[in-house]
Amino acid sequence: MTFTRYELTIPIELSSELHIGGVDAVPDRDGEGTVIRFCRNGLKEPTIPGRSIRGVVRAACDVARQALKDAGDPATQAGGAFSKENWISLWGDDTLDTGKSVRDRGLRSDDSLPIRQSALTFHAVSFHADQPMTTRHGVGIDRTTGAASDGALYEHEFLPRGTRFNIRITAEGRDAEKMENEQSEGIPAPASSGAVKKLLEFIVDVLKSDTVSLGGRTGSGQGRIHVIEPKLRRLSGTTDAGTLT
């Protein structure tokens, strides 16, 4: 079995303001309304969670892959790098048995779930605690009267337009891995190093299309990004699994 690890760094510049909601909204400051803060980590640093980036990228890649499939691209056909089977191996968490009960799958209650972990890891982006933020005020509308609702004043925090940061994705491909354990029945095979590399390149192409937006309120034009100069590196490779710890 051969392990190959990659790191993709994608420098990003915001073309519009970006808001990602956190859990620390401050309600009703003496009638001034609710502050909807930008997501922050335990150090109070503004943070874009890796899961947020992954969700957006995955959705955009699904759309792009479907367009290739509709066009008859061989990469999406059986045996191709982006075939249905390989897509599951690359992104994980999606099998024919996902969401089914133990009884529906014909397994005992102590059997493990046949789920493949994603070959890609999306890392969170954290900014300095003093990162400049912009704010915008808004007001909720009463659907009955068409006027502003009582106590519906709110304020959002945004990363300003022009802010730069790096999206970082690490990935691992495995070649010639045998699925011999009986507990592995139903689990998709691991993604190959070739398929992983193609997906990382595919992600760059999708993000360069300028059709992907991060965060919330994207319908109003927020969260637009511009890709600067991506860098894909091969971090390591080994054919001897016994040397790994």
N, C-alpha and C positions, 0 to 999 in steps of 0.2 A: 504494500500500500504506500502511496506517495502523497504527502501533504504539501500543498503550495499555498502560501499566504500572501495577500495583497493589501496595499493601502492606497486608497483613492482620496486625494485632497482636492476640494473644489472651492477656490476662492470666490466669494459672492459679494456683490454690491447691491444694496437695496435701491430699487428704482422708485419705490414709494414707501410710505410708513408701514411698519410691521407691528401687529399686536398679537400676542399669545397670552391668553388669560391664565391667571394663577388662581389660588384658592384663598388669597388674603384680601378680598375686597373689604374696604372700610365703609360701613354703612352710615348714612345720615349724619354728616359732620355739622351739627347745629343748623340743619336745614339746607346745607350746601349740596347735599346729594351724596351719591355713592361713588367712591373711587374704585375703578376696576383696574387693579395693578397688573403690570406685566409679570409673567411667571418668573419666580425666583427660586434659587436653590437654598440649601440650609445655611449658606453664608450670606444670604440676602443679595446675591448677585443675580442680575437679570439673566435668564437662561432660556434657551430654546431646547426643549427636551428631544432626545434622540428619537423617541417614539413619534413625535410630531413630524419630524423630518421624514422618517420612514413611511408614515402613513401617506404623506403627500407624494413622495417619490414612487411608492408602490402603486398608488392609484393612477398616476400619470403613465407609468410603465405598462400597467394593464391595458390602458386605452391604446397606447402606441403598439403594443403587441397584437391587440385585436385588429388594428388597422393593417398590420403586416399579414395577419392570418387571412383577412378578407381579401387581400391582394394576392394571396397564394404564395407568399414568401416561403421558400423551403426551410428556413430556420424554425418556423413554427410547426412544421409537419413532424410526423413520427421520426425519431432519431435526430432531429435538429436541436440546436442549442437551446431554442426557446419552445420546444415541444411542451405539451401539457405536463408530461411526466417530469421533464427537467425544470419547468417553471415551479412545480411544487417543491422539488429538491432545493432550488435556489432560494425561494422565499419562505419555505417552511409553513407550519401551522395551517395547512390546508390539504386534507386528504378526504377520500370518499367516506371515511368513518368519523371525521370531525363533527362533533355535535350529536352523534348518535349515542343512545344509551347502551349500557353494557349488554342488556338483553338483546337489543337490536343487532349488536355486533356479534352475538353468540359467544361471548367471553365470560369468564368468571369475574366476580366483583374485585378480585385482587390482581387481575391482569393489568398490565401497563397499557397506556393509550398508544396507538400506532401513529405517532406524530413525529415529523422530522423538524429539527431545529433549523432555522434559517441559516444559510451560509454567509449572510451579511450582518454586520453589526453597525448601526448608526449611532455615532457618539454625540452626546449633548454639547451644545455650544454655550459657554458661559462668558459673560462680560464682566469687566471690573465693576465693583459696587458703585463707583462714581460715574459710570457710563451715562452720558447725557441722554435724557429722555424728553420727549415732547408729550403734551397732553391735548386732548380735545374734549369739549363738552357736548353733551347731547341730552335729549329729553324724550321720555316716553309719551306716546300719544294715546289718549282715551278713545277707543274705537267707537264708543257711543256718541260722544260729543264732538270728536274731532279736534279737541283742544288738548293742551298739555295735561298730563295726569298729575295729581297731587303726589309729591314725594318721588317723582320719577326722574329727577335730574341725576345725571351720572357723568363721570369723567374717566376716559380711557388713557392709559399710558402707552406710548409707542416708542419703538426704536426709530429714529429719524431717517429720512431719505438720505442716501449716501453712506450709511453705515456699512462697514466691511467686516466680514468674518469668513471663516473656513468651515465648510461642511466636510466632515471626515468620516469615511467609511472603511472599515477593515473587513476582510473576507477570507474564507478558507475553502480551497477546493481539495477534494480527495479522489485519487485515482486508484483503481484496482482494489477497492475495499470489498471484501466478501461479507455478505449478510447471511451468516450461517446459524446464528443463535435463534432458537425457536421463538424467543420473545420478540424478535425483530420482524416477525411475519406481519405484513400489512404496512410496514413503515417504508416510505419512499427511499430509494437509494440516495446516498450523498451526492451533492453536486460535484461535477468534475472541475478540474482547474481550468480547462478550456472554456466551459460554460460560464464559470464565475468571471473570468476575464472579459468575455463577451458581454455579460450583463453589466459590468462596471463601465465598459465603453458605451453601452446602450444608455445607461443612466446619464452619462455626460451629454450624449446627443439629445436626449429628452429635455434636460435642463437648459441646454443651449437654444432650444426652440422658442424660448421666451413666452411659453404658454403656461408655466407653472408658477403658482403663488403660494406662499407660506402663511400660516397663521389664520386668524379670523378676519371677517369682514372683507373677504376677497371679492365679493360681488360688487363692492363699491370701489374697487381698484386698488385696494391695499395689499401689501405683501408681495408685490412684484419683485423679481430678482433678476440680476444680470450676472452671468458666468464670465469670469475673467480669464484664467489660464489654468485648467485642471492639470493635475500631476498624478499619474498612476505608477506605483512602485511595486516591484516584487520583493517582499520582505525576506522570505525564506522558503526553503524547500528541502524535504528529506524523504528518503525512501525506506528509512529504518524506523518504524514506529516504536521499537523497543528502546530507542534513545530518548524518547519524549518523556517528560515528567508532567 
